[in-house]
Amino acid sequence: MTFGSEMPGELREAVNETRAKWGWFVVLGILLLIFGIVALYNLVAATVASVYLIGILMLIGGIVEIIHSFTVRTWGSFFVWLLSGILYGIAGILALYNPLLASVALTLLLALALIVSGLLRLWVGFTDRSASGWGWIVATGIVSIIVGLIIASHWPWNSLWVLGLVLVIDLLFQGWTFLIFGFTLRSAQHLKPTPAPPSQ
């Protein structure tokens, strides 16, 4: 069976359109890689950019939650959503107003999140050792705990570059992923699907 022969017509057409735009994925991947390399040379600026992004997202999330609070039917839920939205909005405004100070708090939260997630992975891995791959879960849990402890041990002095380094890693990873995806689509163009057999 030739690749694509089992696809419905609309799905096959959508896949072919995506393949035809492989170049855009390659360009996006290259741009993300360039941004990641540039950010690597100035981790402080990358940290500030990360805090601004987080602040904007928190502000948008707060506004959405405030709007949502007026759509709930009970007073209890209304005040919960309203208070949550206000707190999110205030946190977003503070992050935008003083990104360096916000990076101190966010770096500590990142360290705590890594430690907690690592402990949870250890617990999941050891409590379900009958499942395949439980050793990898335990290993990733140990790595998360170690990274969290390293970040926490150098806090708050590392707050100027940790978030920037996380942004750099994400940009490089996403750029490499889009680059591979684009070239995979390009190579897939040579696989010409055979027409589907006529329905009986």
C-alpha positions as CSV (number, residue, x, y, z in Angstrom):
1,M,0.0,0.0,0.0
2,T,1.4,3.4,-1.0
3,F,1.6,6.1,1.6
4,G,-1.5,8.3,1.6
5,S,-3.7,5.9,-0.4
6,E,-5.8,5.2,2.7
7,M,-6.4,8.8,3.5
8,P,-9.8,10.5,2.9
9,G,-9.7,13.1,0.1
10,E,-9.9,16.2,2.3
11,L,-7.2,14.9,4.7
12,R,-5.0,14.0,1.8
13,E,-5.4,17.5,0.4
14,A,-4.6,19.1,3.7
15,V,-1.5,17.0,4.1
16,N,-0.3,17.9,0.6
17,E,-0.9,21.6,1.3
18,T,1.2,21.3,4.5
19,R,4.0,19.5,2.6
20,A,4.0,22.4,0.0
21,K,4.8,24.9,2.8
22,W,7.8,23.0,4.1
23,G,10.0,26.0,3.4
24,W,8.1,28.1,6.0
25,F,8.8,25.6,8.7
26,V,12.5,25.6,7.8
27,V,12.7,29.4,7.8
28,L,10.9,29.5,11.2
29,G,13.3,26.9,12.6
30,I,16.3,28.9,11.3
31,L,14.9,32.1,12.9
32,L,14.3,30.5,16.2
33,L,17.8,29.0,16.2
34,I,19.3,32.5,15.4
35,F,17.2,34.1,18.2
36,G,18.4,31.3,20.6
37,I,22.1,31.9,19.7
38,V,21.7,35.7,20.1
39,A,19.9,35.3,23.4
40,L,22.7,32.9,24.6
41,Y,25.2,35.8,24.3
42,N,23.0,38.0,26.6
43,L,21.3,36.0,29.2
44,V,20.3,39.0,31.2
45,A,18.3,40.5,28.3
46,A,16.9,37.0,27.6
47,T,15.8,36.8,31.3
48,V,14.1,40.2,31.0
49,A,12.3,39.1,27.8
50,S,11.2,35.9,29.5
51,V,9.7,37.9,32.4
52,Y,8.0,40.3,30.1
53,L,6.4,37.4,28.2
54,I,5.3,35.8,31.5
55,G,3.9,39.1,32.7
56,I,1.9,39.6,29.6
57,L,0.5,36.1,29.7
58,M,-0.4,36.6,33.4
59,L,-2.1,39.9,32.7
60,I,-4.1,38.4,29.8
61,G,-5.0,35.4,32.0
62,G,-6.1,37.7,34.8
63,I,-8.3,39.7,32.4
64,V,-9.9,36.5,31.1
65,E,-10.6,35.2,34.6
66,I,-12.2,38.5,35.6
67,I,-14.4,38.4,32.6
68,H,-15.2,34.8,33.3
69,S,-16.2,35.6,36.9
70,F,-19.2,37.6,35.6
71,T,-20.5,34.5,33.7
72,V,-20.7,32.1,36.7
73,R,-24.0,31.6,38.5
74,T,-23.0,31.3,42.2
75,W,-21.5,34.1,44.4
76,G,-18.8,31.8,45.7
77,S,-17.5,30.9,42.3
78,F,-17.8,34.6,41.3
79,F,-15.5,35.8,44.1
80,V,-13.0,33.0,43.5
81,W,-12.6,33.7,39.8
82,L,-12.7,37.5,40.4
83,L,-10.0,37.3,43.1
84,S,-7.9,34.9,41.1
85,G,-8.1,37.2,38.1
86,I,-7.2,40.3,40.1
87,L,-4.2,38.5,41.7
88,Y,-3.0,37.3,38.3
89,G,-3.4,40.8,36.8
90,I,-1.5,42.4,39.7
91,A,1.3,39.8,39.3
92,G,1.5,40.5,35.6
93,I,1.6,44.3,36.1
94,L,4.4,43.9,38.7
95,A,6.4,41.7,36.4
96,L,6.1,44.2,33.6
97,Y,7.0,47.1,36.0
98,N,10.1,45.5,37.6
99,P,11.2,42.5,35.5
100,L,14.5,42.0,37.4
101,L,12.7,41.8,40.8
102,A,10.1,39.5,39.3
103,S,12.9,37.2,37.9
104,V,14.1,36.6,41.5
105,A,10.6,35.3,42.5
106,L,10.2,33.3,39.3
107,T,13.6,31.7,39.6
108,L,12.7,30.5,43.1
109,L,9.4,29.2,41.8
110,L,11.2,27.4,39.0
111,A,13.5,25.7,41.5
112,L,10.6,24.7,43.7
113,A,8.6,23.4,40.8
114,L,11.5,21.3,39.6
115,I,12.0,19.8,43.0
116,V,8.3,19.0,43.5
117,S,7.9,17.6,40.0
118,G,11.0,15.4,40.6
119,L,9.7,14.1,43.9
120,L,6.4,13.3,42.2
121,R,8.1,11.4,39.4
122,L,10.1,9.4,42.0
123,W,6.9,8.5,43.8
124,V,5.1,7.5,40.6
125,G,8.1,5.5,39.4
126,F,8.7,3.6,42.6
127,T,5.0,2.9,43.3
128,D,4.4,1.4,39.8
129,R,7.6,-0.6,39.1
130,S,5.5,-3.2,37.2
131,A,5.1,-0.7,34.4
132,S,7.7,-0.6,31.6
133,G,9.9,2.4,31.6
134,W,9.6,3.1,35.4
135,G,13.3,3.4,35.6
136,W,13.3,6.4,33.1
137,I,10.6,8.1,35.2
138,V,12.8,7.7,38.3
139,A,15.9,8.9,36.4
140,T,14.1,12.1,35.1
141,G,12.8,12.7,38.6
142,I,16.3,12.6,40.0
143,V,17.6,14.9,37.3
144,S,14.8,17.4,38.0
145,I,15.5,17.4,41.7
146,I,19.3,17.9,41.1
147,V,18.6,20.8,38.7
148,G,16.1,22.3,41.2
149,L,18.6,22.1,44.1
150,I,21.4,23.6,42.0
151,I,19.2,26.5,41.0
152,A,18.0,27.0,44.6
153,S,21.5,26.8,46.1
154,H,22.6,29.7,43.9
155,W,19.5,31.8,44.4
156,P,19.0,34.8,44.2
157,W,22.3,35.5,42.5
158,N,21.4,33.3,39.5
159,S,18.1,35.1,38.9
160,L,19.7,37.3,36.2
161,W,20.4,34.4,33.9
162,V,18.5,31.2,34.8
163,L,15.2,32.2,33.1
164,G,17.2,33.5,30.1
165,L,18.9,30.2,29.8
166,V,15.6,28.4,29.9
167,L,14.4,30.7,27.1
168,V,17.5,29.9,25.1
169,I,17.1,26.1,25.5
170,D,13.4,26.4,24.4
171,L,14.3,28.5,21.4
172,L,17.0,26.1,20.3
173,F,14.9,23.1,20.8
174,Q,11.9,24.6,19.0
175,G,14.0,25.8,16.2
176,W,15.7,22.4,15.7
177,T,12.3,20.7,15.8
178,F,10.8,23.0,13.1
179,L,13.9,22.6,11.0
180,I,13.7,18.8,11.1
181,F,9.9,18.9,10.5
182,G,10.3,21.2,7.5
183,F,12.9,19.0,5.9
184,T,10.8,15.9,6.7
185,L,7.9,17.5,4.8
186,R,10.2,18.3,1.9
187,S,11.4,14.7,1.6
188,A,7.8,13.4,1.9
189,Q,6.9,15.4,-1.2
190,H,8.6,12.7,-3.2
191,L,6.1,10.1,-1.9
192,K,3.3,10.6,-4.4
193,P,0.1,9.0,-3.1
194,T,-1.8,6.7,-5.4
195,P,-5.4,7.6,-6.1
196,A,-7.9,6.0,-3.9
197,P,-9.8,3.1,-5.6
198,P,-13.3,4.0,-6.8
199,S,-16.1,3.2,-4.3
200,Q,-18.2,0.2,-5.2
